[in-house]
Amino acid sequence: MANITKKVSWSSRGDETGAVWEGTPLLNGSERPSLSRQDSASWRPKEIPHNEKLLSLKYESLDYDNIENQLFLEEERRMSFMGFRCLEISRWVVCGMIGILTGLIACFIDVVVEEVAGIKYKVIRENIVQFTEAGGLSISLILWTVLNCVFVMVGAIMVACVEPIAGGSGIPQIKCYLNGVKIPRVVRLKTLVIKVLGVICSVVGGLAVGKEGPMIHSGAVVAAGVSQGRSTSLKRDFKIFEYFRRDTEKRDFVSAGAAAGVSAAFGAPVGGVLFSLEEGASFWNQMLTWRIFFASMISTFTLNFFLSIYHGKAGELSNPGLINFGRFETETMGYNLYEIPLFIAMGAVGGALGALFNVLNYWLTIFRIRYVHRPCLQVIEAMLVAAVTAAVSFIMIYFSNDCQPLRPDHAEEYPLQLFCADGEYNSMATAFFNTPERSVRSLFHNAPGTYNPLTLGLFTLTYFFLACWTYGLSVSAGVFIPSLLIGAAWGRLCGILLASIASTGSIWADPGKYALIGAAAQLGGIVRMTLSLTVIMVEATGNVTYGLPIMLVLMTAKIVGDYFQEGLYDIHIKLQSVPFLHWEAPATSHWLTAREVMSSPVTCLNRVEKVGTIVDVLSNTSTNHNGFPVVMQVSDNDEPAKLCGLILRSQLIVLLKHKVFVELARSRLTQRKLQLKDFRDAYPRFPPIQSIHVSQDERECMMDLTEFMNATPYTVPQDTSLPRVFKLFRALGLRHLVVVDDENRVVGLVTRKDLARYHLGKHGLEELQLAQT
C-alpha cells in the first residue's frame, strides 16, 4: 500500500470528563511499532508539532444512530399513536422555548452592550472635548486605554481561567458537534454564562470583534439544556422531556439552537435554517427543517418584541436582529448590467484578502498554541491587544484632518470635533469611536462625500491587522462584524474612486452600494459560506434586488479564497486536530477498501460474558474502546466469530452499576427489571469504570447482553470501497461500523478516526497521524 505513514501514539492525561477514545490500532491489524529511545525522546507530548497533520484521539463521536435493542423496541411498540403525537407536539414546544430563550439572551447582550458602551464613549468624549481646548490629550488616551483594558481583562480572565471552551466565536465547535464530534464541555451551562458575559466585555472593551458568532454558540447551549429537561450542572431534574435524552434528539435540537442564534444575530430566520443545513447537520428531513424554521422565527420576534419595549416603541416588530444594516432603498441603490463584472472583481479581491487574513491568523494561532498556553499569558495578550487597539484608534483620529460638516439630520452617535472647526466633526472618529455595528451602518448609509478616501484606506489597513490579531484571543468574540467592517470600508473606497473616474451619471454616485458588496466579499473570503451568507445578507439589508450580486460576489470570493487557503473555521477545526468528516470522501480514495481502513483485531464479547472479563476490557487504558461487537463465542486462537450485535461502553457501565448479573436475577425474584429510563438518567455523563466497585465474588458472575445489545448493527463486507463506507457512515451519523467476512464473522471495526485520517493533501491522498493530545 502506497504512502501510508507510520502512526505514533502516546498516552497522556485523558480529558476531565472521563471520556475515552475509540482506539485505532495500525492498518491491517499489524502491531503498533515499538519506538526506540531516540524516537520516544523526540515524540514527547510537550513537543508536539502543532499542525494539521495530527488527529487527536481525545474526541468522541456522538451516537446519531438509535440503539435498537430489545428495551427500545418494547418501549416503541408499547407507545400508542397518541403517544407519538404527544412526542411530536413536545418537540415543537422545545423548539419554541429554544427560540424564546435565545431571543432573550440576544436582547440582554444588546441592551447591556448599548448601555455600557454608551457610558464609556460619553465619558471619553467629554474628556477629549475638555482636553482639546486645555491641552493634554495624552490623559484622554490613557483613560481610553485603561477602560478598554479593564473590560477586556475581566472577559479574558473569565474565559482563560474559568471555561476556556467559551473563547472565540464558538462556531467551529458547534460545526464539529453537528458533524457528530463530542467536544467536551461545549454545551454546558457554565460555558453559556461565560460566553454571554465574555462577549459583553470584549465588545465594550473596544476590541475588533462582533457579538454574533457567540450568539450561535449560545443558542446551541440553550437548545442542549432545554431539550434535556434538566441541568446536570445545577443537579436539577425537572422530569420532563426524558424521551429526548439521547444523542439523536439532542443533536437535532442543537441544530435548531444554532439556527435560532443566527436568526437573533442577523434578523435572518431563513438564513439561520440554511446555516444549520450548510454548516452542520448530517441528517436532515422535512419536519426538522420546519421545526428549525419555527425556532428561528420565534427567536427573531422575541428579540424584536423586547427591543421595541427597550426603545420605547412597545409592540413595533419591524427592526429585526442584533445587527441592523438599515434598509437599502431600491430607488437610490439600483445597479446596471455593466456593474456585474465590477462586483465579481470585488468578490475576487475579497477572496484574496480573506485568504491573506486566514494565513496570518493560522500562523498566529500556531504561535499561540505553542507559546501562549498558560492562562496568565492569555490574559496579558488580550490586554495588550486592547491597549494597542485603543492607542491605534486614538492616533488615527488624532492625526486625521478629515473634517465633515455636521448636518442637522446626522446619524452620528458620538461626533468628535477635536481640531475641526465649529459645526464640523472628525470622520475618522465615526469609524473608530463607535461599536463596530454602528460603524458598518454609517459606511452603508452615510451620504456620499462623508468620508475621505485616505481615511477609508488607512482605516481598512489598520482594522484588517487588528481584527486578524484579535481573532483567537482568549475572549468570547465573533469575526462576522469585523469582516463586514473591513469589507464595507474598502468597498466604499472603491465606490468613491469609481465615482471620481466616471463623474457623469448618478448610478455611480452611491458608495453605500459598493460598501455592501465589499462587506459581502470580505466576509465570504474569510468564512467561505455561500448559501446561508447570501440569504443572511439579503435578509439583513431587507432588499431582495441585491440577491444576485451578493451571490456572485460570495461565489467568486469562495473560489478565489479556496485556491490559496481554507476557510477560517475549517483552519481552526484542523488546528484542534478534530476528526471532522466532510460531505464526501477524498476524491482519489477509491483504491482503499474497508479491509485497509478498519481497526483490527477487534475486542469482542460473548453474548453471555463473565463480569470479570467485561471489567478488565473496560479498565484497559491502552485500548479504551467504546463499542464492542457481541459474538456467538469468542474463540481462544483469535479466529473471527459470528456477529450477534453491538454494545457500547456506556451501556456496559450502566449494567455494571445496576449489577445486572445472571446469578442475581435467579436468586432475587423481586429484582426490578432494568429499563431504558436507567440509561437515560445516566446520559450524558456516564460514570468512569474506575468509580464502579465490583467485588471478587461478583467478578465470577455472568452477564447476559442479549437484551441490551443492538442486535442489528450496520455492517459492511471487507471489500467495500472507502467512498461507500464513508457515505454510509456520514449519512447515517454512525459511531461504529462492523466489518464482516462472507460468513458474517467480525474481522474489523470502522470508527470516525479511521475515516477522518484520510484527506487530500498537496501530494494526493495523505494519512494523518493519530495522537493523544
GIKA-V821699 format. One record per backbone hydrogen bond with DSSP energy under -0.5 kcal/mol. NH is the residue of the N-H (numbers start at 1). CO is the residue of the C=O. E is the energy in kcal/mol with one decimal. If there is no record, write none. Layout:
# GIKA-V821699
nh=NH co=CO e=E
nh=NH co=CO e=E
This chain:
# GIKA-V821699
nh=4 co=1 e=-0.6
nh=5 co=3 e=-0.7
nh=18 co=15 e=-1.8
nh=23 co=21 e=-1.6
nh=23 co=623 e=-0.7
nh=25 co=23 e=-0.5
nh=26 co=30 e=-0.7
nh=29 co=26 e=-1.2
nh=30 co=27 e=-2.0
nh=35 co=33 e=-0.6
nh=40 co=36 e=-3.0
nh=41 co=37 e=-2.4
nh=42 co=38 e=-2.4
nh=43 co=39 e=-1.2
nh=44 co=41 e=-0.7
nh=47 co=44 e=-1.7
nh=48 co=45 e=-1.2
nh=50 co=48 e=-1.1
nh=51 co=49 e=-1.6
nh=54 co=51 e=-1.0
nh=55 co=769 e=-2.3
nh=56 co=577 e=-2.7
nh=57 co=771 e=-1.8
nh=60 co=182 e=-1.0
nh=62 co=180 e=-2.6
nh=64 co=62 e=-1.2
nh=64 co=733 e=-1.4
nh=65 co=733 e=-0.6
nh=68 co=66 e=-1.2
nh=69 co=67 e=-2.1
nh=70 co=707 e=-0.8
nh=71 co=707 e=-1.0
nh=73 co=69 e=-2.5
nh=74 co=70 e=-2.6
nh=75 co=71 e=-2.1
nh=76 co=72 e=-2.5
nh=77 co=73 e=-2.5
nh=78 co=74 e=-1.9
nh=79 co=75 e=-1.2
nh=84 co=80 e=-1.7
nh=85 co=81 e=-2.0
nh=86 co=82 e=-2.6
nh=87 co=83 e=-2.0
nh=88 co=84 e=-2.1
nh=89 co=85 e=-2.3
nh=90 co=86 e=-2.6
nh=91 co=87 e=-1.8
nh=92 co=88 e=-1.7
nh=93 co=89 e=-2.3
nh=94 co=90 e=-2.5
nh=95 co=91 e=-2.3
nh=96 co=92 e=-2.3
nh=97 co=93 e=-2.5
nh=98 co=94 e=-2.6
nh=99 co=95 e=-2.2
nh=100 co=96 e=-2.3
nh=101 co=97 e=-2.7
nh=102 co=98 e=-2.5
nh=103 co=99 e=-2.2
nh=104 co=100 e=-2.1
nh=105 co=101 e=-2.3
nh=106 co=102 e=-2.4
nh=107 co=103 e=-2.2
nh=108 co=104 e=-2.6
nh=109 co=105 e=-2.6
nh=110 co=106 e=-2.5
nh=111 co=107 e=-2.8
nh=112 co=108 e=-2.4
nh=113 co=109 e=-2.6
nh=114 co=110 e=-2.7
nh=115 co=111 e=-2.6
nh=116 co=112 e=-2.9
nh=117 co=113 e=-2.6
nh=118 co=114 e=-2.0
nh=119 co=115 e=-2.2
nh=120 co=116 e=-2.5
nh=121 co=117 e=-2.9
nh=122 co=118 e=-2.1
nh=123 co=119 e=-2.5
nh=124 co=120 e=-2.3
nh=125 co=121 e=-2.6
nh=126 co=122 e=-2.7
nh=127 co=123 e=-2.1
nh=128 co=124 e=-2.8
nh=129 co=125 e=-2.9
nh=130 co=126 e=-2.3
nh=131 co=127 e=-2.3
nh=132 co=128 e=-2.0
nh=133 co=129 e=-1.0
nh=134 co=130 e=-1.5
nh=135 co=131 e=-2.0
nh=139 co=136 e=-1.5
nh=140 co=136 e=-0.5
nh=141 co=137 e=-1.9
nh=142 co=138 e=-2.4
nh=143 co=139 e=-2.5
nh=144 co=140 e=-2.7
nh=145 co=141 e=-2.7
nh=146 co=142 e=-2.8
nh=147 co=143 e=-2.6
nh=148 co=144 e=-2.4
nh=149 co=145 e=-2.8
nh=150 co=146 e=-2.4
nh=151 co=147 e=-2.0
nh=152 co=148 e=-2.5
nh=153 co=149 e=-2.7
nh=154 co=150 e=-2.1
nh=155 co=151 e=-2.2
nh=156 co=152 e=-3.0
nh=157 co=153 e=-2.7
nh=158 co=154 e=-2.0
nh=159 co=155 e=-1.9
nh=160 co=156 e=-3.3
nh=161 co=157 e=-2.3
nh=162 co=157 e=-0.7
nh=162 co=158 e=-1.3
nh=163 co=158 e=-1.5
nh=166 co=163 e=-1.9
nh=167 co=164 e=-2.0
nh=168 co=473 e=-0.5
nh=168 co=475 e=-2.6
nh=174 co=170 e=-2.1
nh=175 co=171 e=-2.7
nh=176 co=172 e=-2.1
nh=177 co=173 e=-2.3
nh=178 co=174 e=-2.6
nh=179 co=175 e=-1.4
nh=180 co=176 e=-0.7
nh=180 co=177 e=-1.0
nh=181 co=176 e=-2.7
nh=182 co=60 e=-3.1
nh=183 co=181 e=-1.1
nh=184 co=182 e=-0.6
nh=186 co=183 e=-1.6
nh=188 co=185 e=-1.0
nh=192 co=188 e=-1.5
nh=193 co=189 e=-2.3
nh=194 co=190 e=-2.4
nh=195 co=191 e=-2.5
nh=196 co=192 e=-2.6
nh=197 co=193 e=-2.4
nh=198 co=194 e=-2.7
nh=199 co=195 e=-2.3
nh=200 co=196 e=-1.5
nh=201 co=197 e=-2.1
nh=202 co=198 e=-2.4
nh=203 co=199 e=-2.1
nh=204 co=200 e=-2.4
nh=205 co=201 e=-2.1
nh=206 co=203 e=-1.5
nh=207 co=202 e=-1.6
nh=209 co=207 e=-2.3
nh=210 co=478 e=-1.6
nh=216 co=212 e=-1.1
nh=216 co=213 e=-0.9
nh=217 co=169 e=-0.5
nh=217 co=213 e=-1.5
nh=218 co=214 e=-2.9
nh=219 co=215 e=-2.5
nh=220 co=216 e=-1.8
nh=221 co=217 e=-2.2
nh=222 co=218 e=-2.5
nh=223 co=219 e=-2.3
nh=224 co=220 e=-2.3
nh=225 co=221 e=-2.1
nh=226 co=222 e=-3.0
nh=227 co=223 e=-2.2
nh=228 co=225 e=-0.8
nh=229 co=225 e=-0.6
nh=229 co=226 e=-1.1
nh=230 co=225 e=-0.8
nh=231 co=236 e=-3.0
nh=232 co=230 e=-0.5
nh=235 co=231 e=-0.6
nh=236 co=231 e=-2.1
nh=238 co=229 e=-2.0
nh=238 co=236 e=-0.5
nh=240 co=229 e=-0.7
nh=244 co=241 e=-1.1
nh=245 co=242 e=-1.6
nh=246 co=244 e=-2.2
nh=248 co=63 e=-0.5
nh=250 co=246 e=-2.4
nh=251 co=247 e=-2.6
nh=252 co=248 e=-1.2
nh=253 co=249 e=-2.1
nh=254 co=250 e=-2.3
nh=255 co=251 e=-1.8
nh=256 co=252 e=-1.5
nh=257 co=253 e=-2.4
nh=258 co=254 e=-2.5
nh=259 co=255 e=-1.9
nh=260 co=256 e=-2.3
nh=261 co=257 e=-2.0
nh=262 co=258 e=-2.1
nh=263 co=259 e=-2.5
nh=264 co=260 e=-2.3
nh=265 co=261 e=-2.3
nh=266 co=262 e=-2.6
nh=267 co=263 e=-1.9
nh=272 co=268 e=-2.1
nh=273 co=269 e=-1.8
nh=274 co=270 e=-2.4
nh=275 co=271 e=-2.1
nh=276 co=272 e=-2.1
nh=277 co=273 e=-2.0
nh=278 co=274 e=-3.1
nh=279 co=275 e=-3.0
nh=280 co=276 e=-1.4
nh=281 co=276 e=-1.0
nh=282 co=178 e=-0.8
nh=289 co=285 e=-2.1
nh=290 co=286 e=-2.1
nh=291 co=287 e=-2.4
nh=292 co=288 e=-2.6
nh=293 co=289 e=-2.4
nh=294 co=290 e=-1.9
nh=295 co=291 e=-2.4
nh=296 co=292 e=-2.4
nh=297 co=293 e=-2.6
nh=298 co=294 e=-2.5
nh=299 co=295 e=-2.1
nh=300 co=296 e=-2.3
nh=301 co=297 e=-2.2
nh=302 co=298 e=-2.3
nh=303 co=299 e=-2.2
nh=304 co=300 e=-2.5
nh=305 co=301 e=-2.3
nh=306 co=302 e=-2.2
nh=307 co=303 e=-2.5
nh=308 co=304 e=-2.5
nh=309 co=305 e=-1.5
nh=310 co=306 e=-2.1
nh=311 co=307 e=-2.5
nh=312 co=309 e=-1.3
nh=313 co=308 e=-3.1
nh=316 co=313 e=-2.2
nh=317 co=315 e=-0.9
nh=320 co=318 e=-0.6
nh=322 co=264 e=-1.8
nh=323 co=265 e=-2.3
nh=324 co=322 e=-0.8
nh=325 co=323 e=-0.7
nh=325 co=540 e=-0.8
nh=328 co=541 e=-1.4
nh=329 co=327 e=-0.7
nh=333 co=329 e=-1.2
nh=334 co=331 e=-0.6
nh=339 co=336 e=-1.5
nh=340 co=336 e=-0.5
nh=340 co=337 e=-1.5
nh=343 co=339 e=-2.3
nh=344 co=340 e=-2.5
nh=345 co=341 e=-2.4
nh=346 co=342 e=-2.2
nh=347 co=343 e=-2.1
nh=348 co=344 e=-2.0
nh=349 co=345 e=-2.1
nh=350 co=346 e=-2.6
nh=351 co=347 e=-2.3
nh=352 co=348 e=-2.3
nh=353 co=349 e=-2.8
nh=354 co=350 e=-2.5
nh=355 co=351 e=-2.2
nh=356 co=352 e=-2.1
nh=357 co=353 e=-2.4
nh=358 co=354 e=-2.5
nh=359 co=355 e=-2.5
nh=360 co=356 e=-2.4
nh=361 co=357 e=-2.5
nh=362 co=358 e=-2.2
nh=363 co=359 e=-2.1
nh=364 co=360 e=-2.1
nh=365 co=361 e=-2.5
nh=366 co=362 e=-2.2
nh=367 co=363 e=-2.1
nh=368 co=364 e=-2.3
nh=369 co=365 e=-2.8
nh=370 co=366 e=-2.0
nh=371 co=367 e=-2.7
nh=372 co=367 e=-0.6
nh=372 co=368 e=-1.5
nh=377 co=374 e=-0.6
nh=378 co=374 e=-2.1
nh=379 co=375 e=-2.3
nh=380 co=376 e=-2.1
nh=381 co=377 e=-2.6
nh=382 co=378 e=-2.2
nh=383 co=379 e=-2.3
nh=384 co=380 e=-2.4
nh=385 co=381 e=-2.5
nh=386 co=382 e=-2.2
nh=387 co=383 e=-2.5
nh=388 co=384 e=-2.7
nh=389 co=385 e=-2.8
nh=390 co=386 e=-2.2
nh=391 co=387 e=-2.6
nh=392 co=388 e=-3.1
nh=393 co=389 e=-2.4
nh=394 co=390 e=-2.5
nh=395 co=391 e=-2.7
nh=396 co=392 e=-2.6
nh=397 co=393 e=-2.3
nh=398 co=394 e=-2.8
nh=399 co=395 e=-2.5
nh=400 co=396 e=-0.8
nh=403 co=401 e=-1.4
nh=404 co=425 e=-2.6
nh=406 co=423 e=-3.0
nh=407 co=405 e=-1.0
nh=410 co=407 e=-1.5
nh=417 co=415 e=-0.5
nh=420 co=417 e=-2.4
nh=424 co=421 e=-1.6
nh=425 co=404 e=-2.6
nh=426 co=416 e=-3.1
nh=427 co=402 e=-2.7
nh=427 co=425 e=-0.6
nh=430 co=426 e=-0.6
nh=431 co=427 e=-1.0
nh=432 co=428 e=-2.0
nh=433 co=429 e=-2.5
nh=434 co=432 e=-1.9
nh=438 co=435 e=-0.7
nh=439 co=435 e=-1.8
nh=440 co=436 e=-2.3
nh=441 co=437 e=-2.1
nh=442 co=438 e=-2.4
nh=443 co=439 e=-2.1
nh=444 co=440 e=-2.0
nh=445 co=441 e=-2.4
nh=446 co=442 e=-2.4
nh=450 co=447 e=-1.5
nh=456 co=452 e=-2.0
nh=457 co=453 e=-2.6
nh=458 co=454 e=-2.6
nh=459 co=455 e=-2.4
nh=460 co=456 e=-2.7
nh=461 co=457 e=-2.1
nh=462 co=458 e=-2.5
nh=463 co=459 e=-2.8
nh=464 co=460 e=-2.1
nh=465 co=461 e=-1.5
nh=466 co=462 e=-2.3
nh=467 co=463 e=-2.8
nh=468 co=464 e=-1.9
nh=469 co=465 e=-2.1
nh=470 co=466 e=-2.0
nh=471 co=467 e=-2.0
nh=473 co=470 e=-2.1
nh=475 co=473 e=-1.8
nh=477 co=168 e=-1.3
nh=477 co=475 e=-0.6
nh=478 co=210 e=-2.4
nh=483 co=479 e=-1.8
nh=484 co=480 e=-2.5
nh=485 co=481 e=-2.7
nh=486 co=482 e=-2.6
nh=487 co=483 e=-2.6
nh=488 co=484 e=-2.9
nh=489 co=485 e=-2.0
nh=490 co=486 e=-2.3
nh=491 co=487 e=-2.5
nh=492 co=488 e=-2.4
nh=493 co=489 e=-1.8
nh=494 co=490 e=-2.1
nh=495 co=491 e=-2.2
nh=496 co=492 e=-2.4
nh=497 co=493 e=-2.4
nh=498 co=494 e=-2.7
nh=499 co=495 e=-2.3
nh=500 co=496 e=-1.8
nh=501 co=497 e=-1.8
nh=502 co=498 e=-2.7
nh=503 co=501 e=-1.0
nh=508 co=505 e=-0.7
nh=509 co=506 e=-1.2
nh=510 co=507 e=-0.5
nh=511 co=509 e=-0.9
nh=513 co=510 e=-1.0
nh=514 co=510 e=-0.6
nh=515 co=511 e=-2.1
nh=516 co=512 e=-1.9
nh=517 co=513 e=-1.9
nh=518 co=514 e=-2.8
nh=519 co=515 e=-2.3
nh=520 co=516 e=-2.2
nh=521 co=517 e=-2.5
nh=522 co=518 e=-2.6
nh=523 co=519 e=-2.3
nh=524 co=520 e=-2.6
nh=525 co=521 e=-2.1
nh=526 co=522 e=-1.4
nh=527 co=523 e=-2.7
nh=528 co=524 e=-1.6
nh=534 co=530 e=-2.4
nh=535 co=531 e=-1.7
nh=536 co=532 e=-2.7
nh=537 co=533 e=-2.6
nh=538 co=534 e=-2.3
nh=539 co=535 e=-2.9
nh=540 co=536 e=-2.8
nh=541 co=537 e=-1.8
nh=542 co=538 e=-1.1
nh=543 co=538 e=-1.2
nh=546 co=543 e=-1.0
nh=547 co=544 e=-2.5
nh=550 co=546 e=-2.2
nh=551 co=547 e=-2.3
nh=552 co=548 e=-2.7
nh=553 co=549 e=-2.7
nh=554 co=550 e=-2.6
nh=555 co=551 e=-2.5
nh=556 co=552 e=-2.5
nh=557 co=553 e=-2.7
nh=558 co=554 e=-2.3
nh=559 co=555 e=-2.5
nh=560 co=556 e=-2.8
nh=561 co=557 e=-2.6
nh=562 co=558 e=-2.8
nh=563 co=559 e=-1.1
nh=564 co=560 e=-0.8
nh=564 co=561 e=-1.0
nh=565 co=561 e=-2.8
nh=568 co=526 e=-2.6
nh=571 co=567 e=-2.1
nh=572 co=568 e=-2.0
nh=573 co=569 e=-2.0
nh=574 co=570 e=-2.4
nh=575 co=571 e=-2.4
nh=576 co=572 e=-1.1
nh=577 co=574 e=-1.8
nh=578 co=573 e=-1.7
nh=580 co=578 e=-2.1
nh=582 co=580 e=-0.6
nh=589 co=586 e=-1.6
nh=592 co=589 e=-1.5
nh=594 co=720 e=-2.4
nh=595 co=718 e=-1.8
nh=596 co=593 e=-0.9
nh=597 co=593 e=-1.5
nh=598 co=594 e=-2.5
nh=599 co=749 e=-2.7
nh=604 co=602 e=-0.8
nh=605 co=629 e=-2.2
nh=607 co=631 e=-1.0
nh=609 co=607 e=-0.6
nh=609 co=703 e=-2.4
nh=611 co=701 e=-2.5
nh=612 co=699 e=-2.2
nh=614 co=610 e=-1.8
nh=615 co=611 e=-2.7
nh=616 co=612 e=-2.4
nh=617 co=613 e=-2.5
nh=618 co=614 e=-2.5
nh=619 co=615 e=-2.1
nh=620 co=616 e=-0.9
nh=620 co=617 e=-0.6
nh=621 co=619 e=-0.8
nh=623 co=620 e=-0.8
nh=624 co=620 e=-1.9
nh=628 co=647 e=-2.9
nh=630 co=645 e=-3.1
nh=631 co=605 e=-2.9
nh=631 co=629 e=-0.5
nh=632 co=642 e=-2.0
nh=635 co=639 e=-0.6
nh=638 co=635 e=-0.9
nh=643 co=744 e=-2.4
nh=644 co=630 e=-3.4
nh=645 co=630 e=-1.8
nh=646 co=710 e=-1.5
nh=647 co=628 e=-2.3
nh=649 co=626 e=-2.7
nh=652 co=648 e=-2.1
nh=653 co=649 e=-2.4
nh=654 co=650 e=-1.8
nh=655 co=651 e=-2.3
nh=656 co=652 e=-2.5
nh=657 co=653 e=-2.4
nh=658 co=654 e=-2.1
nh=659 co=656 e=-0.7
nh=660 co=655 e=-2.1
nh=661 co=659 e=-1.8
nh=662 co=702 e=-2.9
nh=665 co=661 e=-2.1
nh=666 co=662 e=-1.7
nh=667 co=663 e=-2.3
nh=668 co=664 e=-2.6
nh=669 co=667 e=-0.8
nh=671 co=668 e=-1.3
nh=678 co=675 e=-1.0
nh=679 co=675 e=-0.8
nh=679 co=676 e=-0.5
nh=680 co=676 e=-2.3
nh=681 co=677 e=-2.5
nh=682 co=678 e=-1.0
nh=683 co=679 e=-1.0
nh=686 co=684 e=-1.2
nh=691 co=688 e=-1.5
nh=692 co=689 e=-1.5
nh=693 co=691 e=-0.6
nh=694 co=692 e=-0.5
nh=699 co=695 e=-1.6
nh=700 co=696 e=-0.6
nh=700 co=697 e=-1.1
nh=701 co=698 e=-1.4
nh=703 co=609 e=-3.2
nh=705 co=607 e=-2.9
nh=705 co=703 e=-0.7
nh=708 co=705 e=-1.0
nh=709 co=705 e=-2.3
nh=710 co=646 e=-3.1
nh=711 co=68 e=-0.7
nh=711 co=709 e=-0.9
nh=713 co=710 e=-0.6
nh=716 co=738 e=-2.1
nh=718 co=740 e=-0.9
nh=720 co=717 e=-1.5
nh=722 co=589 e=-0.6
nh=722 co=592 e=-2.5
nh=725 co=721 e=-2.2
nh=726 co=722 e=-3.1
nh=727 co=723 e=-2.4
nh=728 co=724 e=-2.1
nh=729 co=725 e=-2.6
nh=730 co=726 e=-3.1
nh=731 co=727 e=-2.5
nh=732 co=728 e=-1.7
nh=733 co=729 e=-0.6
nh=734 co=729 e=-2.0
nh=737 co=750 e=-2.0
nh=738 co=714 e=-1.7
nh=739 co=748 e=-2.7
nh=740 co=716 e=-2.3
nh=740 co=738 e=-0.5
nh=741 co=745 e=-1.9
nh=744 co=741 e=-1.8
nh=746 co=641 e=-2.4
nh=747 co=739 e=-2.8
nh=748 co=739 e=-1.5
nh=749 co=599 e=-1.7
nh=750 co=737 e=-3.3
nh=751 co=749 e=-0.5
nh=752 co=735 e=-0.5
nh=754 co=751 e=-0.6
nh=755 co=751 e=-1.1
nh=756 co=752 e=-2.9
nh=757 co=753 e=-1.4
nh=758 co=755 e=-1.3
nh=759 co=757 e=-0.6
nh=759 co=766 e=-2.3
nh=761 co=759 e=-0.6
nh=761 co=764 e=-3.2
nh=764 co=761 e=-1.1
nh=766 co=759 e=-3.1
nh=768 co=757 e=-3.0
nh=768 co=766 e=-0.5
nh=769 co=53 e=-2.2
nh=771 co=55 e=-2.5
nh=773 co=771 e=-1.9
